[in-house]
Amino acid sequence: MDSEYSFERVQQLLDEGMNEEAENMLMALQTDPDKGRWHYLMSKVYMNKGWLEYANENAGKAVEYDPENSEYTSYLDSINLTRKQEDKKSMPKRAVGCCADGLNCIKCCSSCSDCLGGLA
């Protein structure tokens, strides 16, 4: 294999913002015996694309291959924190007042906007 194809070079490409080049190089390194490193770096590629699920999956595999590697476990933890924050952002706003109890707004409020805090 060409000496320019290495995990160190992939990391350098990622640091330089060259995500596509890093991904292409990783594909060429797919048969490398260091599966943990491969999945860790592929996870970074996916994070750069905004693909949290794939990033999480690959970070998890990196930890499975090398559970003692604190770099991998810390990275997986950071992805999980990011996922939780994204989940909170995408949660719908909750109703307040009588509607929060599952009651029909028309029966208990003068308008739905009273229950929904202006969301209706």
Secondary structure, DSSP 8 states (H G I E B T S, - for coil): --TT-SHHHHHHHHHTT-HHHHHHHHHHTTT-S-HHHHHHHHHHHHHHHT-HHHHHHHHHHHHHH-TT-HHHHHHHHHHHHHHHHHHHHHS-----GGGGGT--HHHHSS-HHHHTTT--
